[in-house]
Amino acid sequence: MDVLFFFLLLGVLYSYFIYPILMWAWPKRSVSVAALADLPSISLIITAHNEASRISDKLDGSLLIDYPADLFEIIIASDCSDDGTNEMVEKYADKGIKLVKAEKRLGKEYAQSLAIDAARGDILIFSDVATHIEPGGLTQMVAEFADITVGAVSSEDRFISQDGSVAGEGLYVRYEMWLRQMESQVNSIVGLSGSFFAVRKEVARFNWDIYSPSDFNSALNCQRLGLRAISSNNIHGYYKDIADPQKEYARKIRTVVRGLTGLLRQREVLNPLKYGLFSFQLWSHKVMRWLEPWLMLALFLVSLGLSGAGGLYSLVFFAQMTFYGVACCVHFNISLQKYSPLKIIYFFCQVNLAMADAGLQFIRGTRVTVWTPTKR
């Protein structure tokens, strides 16, 4: 039991604390890259499903992007929209915006695949309708491809809560962005921001899987092509908090189920003998993160059994009881969420509960292909 206790304690701390420290301490790549001699052609692919209420704002904002017109195109990949979205996009045809329509609703990645076939850009940039891109954002994103080892570039998420206050997820997102920076400087990130990322055309056409999340799958495909995926702190995608907090839990379940599906379909990248450091990163950042709720449960039960021995065992058990007690209090008293430390604890527990739920659903055969944008 003693050995099991320390093994589980190490497992609980590993993904969120030990692995980030390892990435921070790991020797960084030495990269010296000249600026691009010529700007490449780019295609901005915006995926939409029934976005009539906000597609015009997205298109108007996209038309303000600063990039040479002869090298830039905007494509709307409509995932079988039937609420007037397509008709609204067609009104922008005289401004050069293209509409690609999926006649059957087969999911976000299928709609994106149709846009990939229609795109003429050497760099393909993907964005959701809800994400705001700065006018100079695409130029900065494209500049990262001057490094020939880079196959994909992710933006950094910038989280804006509905009332402008700091939210638990906002702090969590900043933590994730910092970890991505460490991974980028060491080797490669293991997943891109699905709301705003770019890939070389050859990466998109290599193995675009309509049953896997395109952001995660693109990072894996880069490795299979001998390329890296990186995150740039100069490129920001701005998005708002979810308008209905009740839908946040379902979104997390959907994200994890899709991630597990993508990894299962490319499980060879977990082989450290073939993919080396990237495989280690994938195990550490993704697999151990998905195992976190089960490690937490096992540690709680083992520390409960050892709590009578006093010392560290009692301390760890008391810390867990306090941590989970705070989360329960916040859950039943929403007003406590105004205190950031309490909200962070609640958010962490909610995330892990959703991951546990997603894992069970995945084992039972649940798969998520059809996509409905979360309202923000």
Helices and strands as residue ranges (DSSP letters): H 2-13, I 14-18, H 19-25, E 42-48, H 55-62, G 69-71, E 72-78, H 85-90, G 93-95, E 97-101, H 108-118, E 123-128, E 132-133, H 137-143, G 144-146, E 150-160, H 168-186, E 196-200, H 201-206, H 214-224, E 228-240, G 245-247, H 248-265, G 267-270, H 272-282, I 283-287, H 288-306, G 307-309, H 311-332, G 334-338, H 340-363
